[in-house]
Amino acid sequence: MSDTLIGVIFGGFIASIVPVITLVVNHKRWKVEKNLEYLKSERKRLENLFSETLEKIDKAMRTNSYPSEMTSDILILMPKEVSDIFNDWMADPDQTHLKGKHTYMNIAVEMKKSLASIDTQIKEVISN
Protein backbone atom coordinates (compact mmCIF):
# COMPACT_ATOMS: atom_id res chain seq x y z
CA MET A 1 0.00 0.00 0.00
CA SER A 2 1.19 3.45 -0.74
CA ASP A 3 1.93 5.99 1.93
CA THR A 4 -0.81 8.23 0.56
CA LEU A 5 -3.45 5.53 0.89
CA ILE A 6 -2.32 4.77 4.46
CA GLY A 7 -2.45 8.50 5.24
CA VAL A 8 -5.98 8.78 3.83
CA ILE A 9 -7.20 5.75 5.80
CA PHE A 10 -5.53 6.95 9.00
CA GLY A 11 -6.87 10.50 8.51
CA GLY A 12 -10.39 9.18 7.85
CA PHE A 13 -10.20 7.07 11.00
CA ILE A 14 -9.16 10.07 13.09
CA ALA A 15 -11.84 12.25 11.48
CA SER A 16 -14.52 9.71 12.37
CA ILE A 17 -13.34 9.18 15.97
CA VAL A 18 -12.99 12.86 16.97
CA PRO A 19 -16.75 13.66 16.84
CA VAL A 20 -17.52 10.59 18.97
CA ILE A 21 -14.93 11.57 21.56
CA THR A 22 -16.22 15.15 21.55
CA LEU A 23 -19.78 13.90 22.06
CA VAL A 24 -18.74 11.69 25.01
CA VAL A 25 -16.74 14.49 26.66
CA ASN A 26 -19.56 17.01 26.21
CA HIS A 27 -22.11 14.54 27.60
CA LYS A 28 -19.95 13.97 30.69
CA ARG A 29 -19.53 17.74 31.15
CA TRP A 30 -23.30 18.20 30.80
CA LYS A 31 -23.96 15.54 33.47
CA VAL A 32 -21.49 17.20 35.85
CA GLU A 33 -23.12 20.61 35.30
CA LYS A 34 -26.60 19.15 35.90
CA ASN A 35 -25.39 17.40 39.06
CA LEU A 36 -23.83 20.62 40.31
CA GLU A 37 -26.99 22.57 39.49
CA TYR A 38 -29.10 19.99 41.36
CA LEU A 39 -26.86 20.04 44.44
CA LYS A 40 -26.89 23.83 44.59
CA SER A 41 -30.67 24.01 44.26
CA GLU A 42 -31.12 21.26 46.86
CA ARG A 43 -28.85 23.12 49.26
CA LYS A 44 -30.83 26.32 48.78
CA ARG A 45 -34.13 24.48 49.26
CA LEU A 46 -32.93 22.83 52.47
CA GLU A 47 -31.41 26.06 53.75
CA ASN A 48 -34.78 27.81 53.36
CA LEU A 49 -36.68 24.89 54.87
CA PHE A 50 -34.30 24.69 57.82
CA SER A 51 -34.49 28.43 58.47
CA GLU A 52 -38.29 28.46 58.40
CA THR A 53 -38.54 25.34 60.54
CA LEU A 54 -36.12 26.62 63.18
CA GLU A 55 -38.29 29.72 63.59
CA LYS A 56 -41.38 27.52 63.93
CA ILE A 57 -39.67 25.20 66.43
CA ASP A 58 -38.58 28.15 68.54
CA LYS A 59 -42.14 29.47 68.68
CA ALA A 60 -43.59 25.99 69.25
CA MET A 61 -41.26 25.30 72.17
CA ARG A 62 -42.06 28.65 73.78
CA THR A 63 -45.82 28.16 73.46
CA ASN A 64 -45.85 24.36 73.82
CA SER A 65 -47.96 24.16 70.67
CA TYR A 66 -46.68 22.07 67.77
CA PRO A 67 -48.51 22.70 64.46
CA SER A 68 -49.15 19.63 62.32
CA GLU A 69 -47.53 21.21 59.27
CA MET A 70 -44.30 21.89 61.14
CA THR A 71 -44.30 18.44 62.72
CA SER A 72 -44.89 16.68 59.40
CA ASP A 73 -42.12 18.75 57.76
CA ILE A 74 -39.72 17.66 60.48
CA LEU A 75 -40.74 14.01 60.31
CA ILE A 76 -40.87 13.71 56.51
CA LEU A 77 -38.64 16.36 54.92
CA MET A 78 -35.82 16.67 57.43
CA PRO A 79 -32.77 14.43 57.78
CA LYS A 80 -33.34 11.44 60.05
CA GLU A 81 -31.04 12.88 62.72
CA VAL A 82 -33.24 15.97 63.01
CA SER A 83 -36.48 14.01 63.24
CA ASP A 84 -34.92 11.66 65.82
CA ILE A 85 -33.98 14.59 68.06
CA PHE A 86 -37.44 16.10 67.64
CA ASN A 87 -39.14 12.76 68.41
CA ASP A 88 -37.04 12.39 71.57
CA TRP A 89 -38.10 15.90 72.62
CA MET A 90 -41.77 15.18 71.98
CA ALA A 91 -41.58 11.92 73.95
CA ASP A 92 -39.86 13.56 76.93
CA PRO A 93 -42.37 14.00 79.77
CA ASP A 94 -40.07 16.48 81.51
CA GLN A 95 -39.67 19.24 78.92
CA THR A 96 -37.78 21.94 80.75
CA HIS A 97 -36.69 25.27 79.29
CA LEU A 98 -33.03 24.19 79.47
CA LYS A 99 -33.74 20.88 77.71
CA GLY A 100 -35.63 22.85 75.06
CA LYS A 101 -32.60 25.07 74.44
CA HIS A 102 -30.35 22.01 74.10
CA THR A 103 -32.82 20.29 71.81
CA TYR A 104 -33.11 23.40 69.64
CA MET A 105 -29.32 23.69 69.43
CA ASN A 106 -28.93 19.99 68.57
CA ILE A 107 -31.54 20.29 65.82
CA ALA A 108 -29.77 23.36 64.41
CA VAL A 109 -26.43 21.52 64.49
CA GLU A 110 -27.85 18.54 62.59
CA MET A 111 -29.34 20.87 60.01
CA LYS A 112 -25.97 22.56 59.51
CA LYS A 113 -24.29 19.15 59.19
CA SER A 114 -26.71 18.31 56.41
CA LEU A 115 -25.84 21.54 54.58
CA ALA A 116 -22.13 20.90 55.14
CA SER A 117 -22.54 17.46 53.58
CA ILE A 118 -24.04 19.01 50.45
CA ASP A 119 -21.22 21.60 50.40
CA THR A 120 -18.73 18.72 50.43
CA GLN A 121 -20.53 17.05 47.53
CA ILE A 122 -20.46 20.32 45.59
CA LYS A 123 -16.71 20.68 46.19
CA GLU A 124 -16.17 17.10 44.98
CA VAL A 125 -18.11 17.76 41.78
CA ILE A 126 -16.19 20.97 41.14
CA SER A 127 -12.79 19.38 41.80
CA ASN A 128 -13.40 16.43 39.46
Contacts in CASP RR format, 6 or more apart in sequence:
PFRMAT RR
TARGET T0000
AUTHOR 0000-0000-0000
METHOD contacts of the structure
MODEL  1
MSDTLIGVIFGGFIASIVPVITLVVNHKRWKVEKNLEYLKSERKRLENLF
SETLEKIDKAMRTNSYPSEMTSDILILMPKEVSDIFNDWMADPDQTHLKG
KHTYMNIAVEMKKSLASIDTQIKEVISN
32 125 0 8 1.000
32 128 0 8 1.000
35 125 0 8 1.000
36 122 0 8 1.000
36 125 0 8 1.000
36 126 0 8 1.000
39 118 0 8 1.000
39 121 0 8 1.000
39 122 0 8 1.000
39 125 0 8 1.000
40 122 0 8 1.000
42 118 0 8 1.000
43 115 0 8 1.000
43 118 0 8 1.000
43 119 0 8 1.000
43 122 0 8 1.000
46 111 0 8 1.000
46 114 0 8 1.000
46 115 0 8 1.000
46 118 0 8 1.000
47 115 0 8 1.000
49 73 0 8 1.000
49 77 0 8 1.000
49 78 0 8 1.000
50 78 0 8 1.000
50 111 0 8 1.000
50 114 0 8 1.000
50 115 0 8 1.000
53 70 0 8 1.000
53 73 0 8 1.000
53 74 0 8 1.000
53 78 0 8 1.000
53 111 0 8 1.000
54 104 0 8 1.000
54 107 0 8 1.000
54 108 0 8 1.000
54 111 0 8 1.000
56 67 0 8 1.000
56 70 0 8 1.000
57 70 0 8 1.000
57 74 0 8 1.000
57 86 0 8 1.000
57 104 0 8 1.000
57 107 0 8 1.000
58 104 0 8 1.000
60 66 0 8 1.000
60 67 0 8 1.000
60 70 0 8 1.000
61 100 0 8 1.000
61 103 0 8 1.000
61 104 0 8 1.000
64 95 0 8 1.000
66 90 0 8 1.000
71 86 0 8 1.000
74 82 0 8 1.000
74 83 0 8 1.000
74 86 0 8 1.000
75 83 0 8 1.000
75 86 0 8 1.000
75 87 0 8 1.000
78 86 0 8 1.000
78 111 0 8 1.000
79 110 0 8 1.000
79 111 0 8 1.000
79 113 0 8 1.000
79 114 0 8 1.000
81 110 0 8 1.000
81 113 0 8 1.000
81 114 0 8 1.000
82 107 0 8 1.000
82 110 0 8 1.000
82 111 0 8 1.000
82 114 0 8 1.000
85 103 0 8 1.000
85 106 0 8 1.000
85 107 0 8 1.000
85 110 0 8 1.000
86 103 0 8 1.000
86 107 0 8 1.000
88 103 0 8 1.000
89 95 0 8 1.000
89 99 0 8 1.000
89 100 0 8 1.000
89 103 0 8 1.000
92 99 0 8 1.000
END
